[in-house]
Amino acid sequence: MANSSLLLSTIDPLHPYKGECDLASVIQETKRAWRLLRGSRHWNEIRKELQRSIGFYIPQGPADTAGDVITVPACGLSHVDQLCSALLPWRTGPYQIGSYCIDSEWQSFMKWSRISALLPKREGMRIADVGCSNGYFLFKLSKLEPEIAVGFDPIERCWLQFAFLHKLLGIRNTAFLPMGLLSLTAFPQFFDLVLCMGVLYHQRDHLAAVKQLYDSVRPGGTVVLESLVVNQPEPLKIIAPDRYAKMRNAWTIPSPSSMEDLFHQVGFKDVRLHTFGPLSTTEQRRTPLSPYESLADFLDPSDPSKTVEGHPAPHTAAVVGTKP
Ligand SMILES: C[S@@+](CC[C@H](N)C(=O)[O-])C[C@H]1O[C@@H](n2cnc3c(N)ncnc32)[C@H](O)[C@@H]1O
């Protein structure tokens, strides 16, 4: 039976796979995240408001996920602006909900145009997006008609934003689990395609993280790992109190070749590295719905090839590999 909780219904599409994953640990992790969210007065109030406002919402027409802006042409809700303001900051997007635009910090279609060219174009895949934020790339991936697409992200705000969008867009076969990368142990050899973008530099142990991605795909499956990188041969280790681009949770910034090495070390074949050059302040910038510091504040104003700390400014790269 479908879940009447807006938030918990994001997990419903996984029910047919109960026998193929470690259900006990999925339940345990979800309950932990649920308790954390309900324990936060701020997020719990927003959860209740979303449940009241859209818990029983029925989409009024098909969503459009083909363009740069993911669009719900008409939604019939009078206070979308208030709901979206309560949910800020919006990191990935943009979205158009009726006449209301969710202008996110990242112009995520720019990343999508780099990454989508690298993906296998088969229908019926099981896909994971690890570090999916509010699900922008999962919604774009729906065009590939996956068997199922699952987003993983441990942050409460991401779960709420996903639940909100998921309800309005009405896209089937797309789920969200409030779990981090290391919880992929619950899905051994489960996926055909795993994307993990913008997450590696938040991991203390890069090799363990890539091994986890490897273990979660079936033989013949593909992993796409995208990250900020420093454009130099060696990765850059950040030792506190030093920071990289003001981030509190960046431990080692990979280099393009270190990402490629990781893929070889864990056993991928057909490893391909793609470098995309410097990240631009057109792609990542402050907006009214993400009103905090953004890339322009993280770069040295007199020399944008450096971060404010004097490190090499971020470039981006992706590595793609197949599991033998
Ligand atoms: C820089 S954002 C990238 C978002 C999106 N994947 C993209 O490429 O635009 C990093 C995301 O990873 C999530 N994240 C952080 N640590 C994570 C972990 N251990 N496992 C999965 N996601 C994580 C954050 O909550 C955030 O949504």
The ligand as an SDF file (V2000), in Angstrom:
LIG
                    3D

 27 29  0  0  0  0  0  0  0  0999 V2000
   28.3470   19.7220   -3.9090 C   0  0  0  0  0  0  0  0  0  0  0  0
   26.8040   18.9450   -3.6810 S   0  0  0  0  0  0  0  0  0  0  0  0
   26.6280   18.1400   -5.2480 C   0  0  0  0  0  0  0  0  0  0  0  0
   25.2090   17.9570   -5.6320 C   0  0  0  0  0  0  0  0  0  0  0  0
   25.0050   17.2920   -6.9930 C   0  0  0  0  0  0  0  0  0  0  0  0
   25.4000   15.8970   -6.9450 N   0  0  0  0  0  0  0  0  0  0  0  0
   25.7930   18.0080   -8.0430 C   0  0  0  0  0  0  0  0  0  0  0  0
   26.7410   17.4230   -8.5700 O   0  0  0  0  0  0  0  0  0  0  0  0
   25.4710   19.1450   -8.3640 O   0  0  0  0  0  0  0  0  0  0  0  0
   27.2040   17.5900   -2.6100 C   0  0  0  0  0  0  0  0  0  0  0  0
   25.9900   16.7590   -2.2010 C   0  0  0  0  0  0  0  0  0  0  0  0
   26.4560   15.5710   -1.5990 O   0  0  0  0  0  0  0  0  0  0  0  0
   25.7470   15.3390   -0.4080 C   0  0  0  0  0  0  0  0  0  0  0  0
   26.6160   14.5500    0.4610 N   0  0  0  0  0  0  0  0  0  0  0  0
   27.5390   14.9640    1.3570 C   0  0  0  0  0  0  0  0  0  0  0  0
   28.1210   13.9070    1.9430 N   0  0  0  0  0  0  0  0  0  0  0  0
   27.5600   12.7990    1.3890 C   0  0  0  0  0  0  0  0  0  0  0  0
   27.7270   11.4030    1.5820 C   0  0  0  0  0  0  0  0  0  0  0  0
   28.5860   10.9190    2.4690 N   0  0  0  0  0  0  0  0  0  0  0  0
   26.9930   10.5680    0.8400 N   0  0  0  0  0  0  0  0  0  0  0  0
   26.1020   11.0310   -0.0740 C   0  0  0  0  0  0  0  0  0  0  0  0
   25.8950   12.3470   -0.2860 N   0  0  0  0  0  0  0  0  0  0  0  0
   26.6160   13.2090    0.4410 C   0  0  0  0  0  0  0  0  0  0  0  0
   25.3930   16.7240    0.1080 C   0  0  0  0  0  0  0  0  0  0  0  0
   24.2860   16.6970    0.9650 O   0  0  0  0  0  0  0  0  0  0  0  0
   25.1120   17.4610   -1.1900 C   0  0  0  0  0  0  0  0  0  0  0  0
   23.7700   17.3680   -1.5620 O   0  0  0  0  0  0  0  0  0  0  0  0
  1  2  1  0
  2  3  1  0
  2 10  1  0
  3  4  1  0
  4  5  1  0
  5  6  1  0
  5  7  1  0
  7  8  2  0
  7  9  1  0
 10 11  1  0
 11 12  1  0
 11 26  1  0
 12 13  1  0
 13 14  1  0
 13 24  1  0
 14 15  1  0
 14 23  1  0
 15 16  2  0
 16 17  1  0
 17 18  1  0
 17 23  2  0
 18 19  1  0
 18 20  2  0
 20 21  1  0
 21 22  2  0
 22 23  1  0
 24 25  1  0
 24 26  1  0
 26 27  1  0
M  CHG  2   2   1   9  -1
M  END
$$$$
